[in-house]
Amino acid sequence: MRYVILRDDDTNALTPVECLETLYRPFLARGLPVHLATIPAVRTDARTPAGEREGFLFAAQDSEPAVLPLAANAGLVAYLRANPGFQIVQHGCHHDPFEFDRRDRCEVARRLDEGAARLAETGLPVASAFVAPHDKFSPEAYEEAARRFRVISSGWFEWRRVPPRWWPRYLWKKLRRAPHWQVGRTRLLSHPGCLLSHRRDPATILDAIRRAVAEQEVTVLVTHWWEYFRNGAPDTAFVQALHRTAAFLGTHPDICVTTFDELGGGQRGASRAVAVDGVAPAGA
């Protein structure tokens, strides 16, 4: 069996409901879970590390407050509550550039806890998984995230950013050339780049996904909802590539589309926890 997790980044209080509905109805109709890496309290003037306005703010108005918690969009929260196939994952706190690439442990902890509190006030179930903006962690941020979450999902893991006491586990992962690894009870899952990206030819996306799924036991597929609406209207070819992915994942008998909680042995998925690269989750 091959396991696949779908992760869509950057849902926030300014995300139009119709965007998520356009993209993910084919997944939800097939019973395939979709993780939304959600910004708990988005900064409405957020910038990329290169200084450009973040694409996930395209629906923002000039009159928006500086910070907008997810709970401020009651329509979006109601939509997410009505569609339990969406799995909410904490994605930073405000989505500042390199928000968790900082050495101030107290500030890291404050942002983690504030983000959790902003998501909790929506009343939505939240998976025990964390995604850092721009995939950047400091050693202190890794440690504080691991204290709070059963899964850390990132594009890659750099030894100079990993806490020194984790180095033996990291070296073992490198020797095995394993994409995923575990420290204590926390699983650290990498992904094979953004295969579902507007920078790729839509005609080639599904083949790339087929190869990635075939090459490893657990594959995390990452995309960004706003990339499908870059000009204010759906990119039809790109949306169709996503929907072909739903059809592929939903009909292949040897593929199980699963959740971070199921892989991490989290509270909501403990009954169907699965091994990652031969290692069973702690507590399973």
Residue, then its C-alpha position, 0 to 999 in steps of 0.5 A: m500500500r502507498y500512502v498519500i497526504l494532500r496538503d494545501d497551504d495558505t488558507n486564511a481569513l481572506t480565502p474565498v470559499e468558492c476557491l476551495e469549493t472549485l478545487y476540492r469538491p472532487f476530492l471531498a466527493r470521493g472521501l479523500p481528506v484534504h489538509l489545509a495548512t491554515i494561517p491562524a491570524v494572517r498579516t494582511d500586508a504579508r510579503t514574500p522573502a523577496g518583498e513581494r505581496e503574498g499571492f494568498l492576499f489577492a482578495a484583500q481590501d485596502s480597509e483590512p485590519a493589520v492582522l485578521p484571525l481566521a474566526a473573522n470570516a464566519g462564512l469560511v469557518a462555517y464552510l469548513r465545519a460543514n465539510p469535515g473532509f478538510q483537515i486543518v493544520q496550523h501554518g505558522c501564526h501570521h505568515d511573516p517571512f521566515e516566521f520560525d527561523r528565529r533564535d528567540r525561543c520565547e517568541v517562537a513559543r508565543r507565536l506557536d501558542e497564539g496560532a493555536a489559540r486563534l485556530a481553537e477559537t474557530g471551534l474547528p478540529v485541528a490536526s496535530a501537525f505543523v507547517a512553517p512558512h517558507d519551510k524555515f526553522s531554527p533549532e529552537a523552533y524545531e524543539e518547540a514545535a516538536r513539543r506541541f505537534r506529532v507531525i512536522s511537515s516541511g520541504w526539507f531538513e537541513w542539518r545546521r537547523v536541526p537541534p544538535r541532540w537530534w543529529p544522530r537521528y538525522l544522520w541515520k535518516k541520511l544514511r538510509r536516504a529516507p524522506h521521513w524520520q522521527v524524533g521522540r514521538t514527532r514525525l518529520l515528513s518531507h515532500p518531493g517539491c511542489l508537484l502541483s505548481h503553476r510553474r509546471d506544465p499541467a500536462t506533466i503534473l499527473d505523471a510526476i505525481r505517479r512517479a513520486v507515489a511509486e518511489q516511496e511508501v508515504t508521499v506528501l503532495v503540496t500545493h497552494w490554492w491561490e496559484y490556481f486563481r492568479n489572475g482572479a479567475p480559475d486557471t482551467a488547465f491547472v485546475q483540471a490537472l488537480h482534478r485528474t489527481a483526485a481521480f487517480l488517487g481515488t481509484h487506484p486500489d493500492i493508494c490510501v489517501t490518509t491524514f497527518d493524524e493517522l500517520g502521527g498516531g494523533q488523537r483523531g487517527a490513533s485507531r488507524a495509525v500506520a508506519v512510516d518507513g517501517v517505524a510505527p508511530a509512538g503510542a500506536 
